[in-house]
């Protein structure tokens, strides 16, 4: 499979898992669902635009790499302190979904980061648009 196609698929998977994670946290009251949280929408807009519209440009790949690193960092940030779940969920099913989305987001984010770095490293300077 072409590296650019793999990057697009893994980056889109990371975006979907990131939005599921964010929606789950808002639905459970762990993140504010207020207008102040609109920054997350901007992150998703830039990440999707970089993945689907600007991935053929060097700065688009850099933005995809930035989104991939963000996705990779979310589970690590949640694992600090009292652990991934933080003792907030009483329902075992809710705990499973939340943890599964975190792990999937971290894995797909790391894959996207590796693929973006590979494409950035193999791209000739004359191809920079």
N, C-alpha and C positions, 0 to 999 in steps of 0.2 A: 504494500500500500504506500502511496505517496506520503512523504513526511508532512506536507502542508495539509492534506486531507486528514491525517491522523491528528494534527494540531487542532484543526477546526472542530473535529468530533470531540476530542478530549476537553477543549476549552468550552464548548457548548454544554457538555456534561457538567463541568465545573460551575458554569453559570446557573444551570437548572438546580443543582444541588445547593448552591449558595442561596438562591431565592427560596428554596424549600426550607432551608435552615432558618433564614431570616423570618419567613412567614410563620414557621412553627414557634419561634421565640416570641413573635408578636402575639400570636394566638394564645399563648400560655402566660402572657404578661411579663415575660422576661426582658423584652425590649419594648421601648415605647412605640406605639402605633400613631404617633403624632406627626405633625408637619415637620418638626425638627428632624425626624428620621428620613426625610426626603433625600438626604445625602446618599443613602443606599441606592436609591433609584438612579442617581447620577453615576454611581459606580457601575451599576448594571448597564446603563446606556453606553458609557465609554467602553466597557469591556465587550459588549455585544458589537458595537460599531467597529472596534479594533479587530474582532474575530471575523466578522462577516463582510466588512467593507474595506478595511485598510490593512488586511494581513499581507498584502503584496508589497507593502512599503516597510522600510526598516523601523520607522517610529510606530507603525501599527504592531509589528512584532514585539517591540519594547513594551507597548501597552498590554499586549496579551501576556507577556512575561510578568509584568507587574500584577495583573489580575490572577495569574497562576500562583504567584508567591503569596498573594493575599489569601487565596483559597487554601493554600498549604498551611498558612499560619493560623487559620481559625481553629482547627482542632487542637493545635499545640497550645494556643491561648486558653482554650477551655480545659486542657489537661493540667494547667498550672493550678496551684492551690489544692483544693480538696478533691480533684479528679475531674474526669470528663463530665459526669452528671451533676456534680456539686450538691448532691442530696436534695435537689429541687423537685424531682418527679416522684409521686407516690405510685403512679400507674406503671406497671412493667412494660406494657405495650408502647406507651409514650416514650419511655426511656429507650427502648430498643430502636424506635424510629429515629429519635434525635441522635443517638450515638451512631447509628448506621449512616445517616446523612453526613455527620461529621467525618467519619472514616472515609466514606466515598469521596467527599469533597477534598480531603487531604490527599488521597491517592491520585485522583484525577488532576488535581492542581499540580502535584509533583511531576506527573507525566507531561502535562502541558508545559511546565517550566523547562524540563529537559528537551522537549521537542522545539520550543521557541529558541532556547540557547543554541541548539544544533543548527536551526535554520539561520540564526543570526551569525554564527561562526562560519558557515559554509557559503554565505552570500558574498559575492564579489563586490568590492567597493563601487565598481561602475554600475552595479544594479541598484544602488541606493537611490530611491526616488522620493 
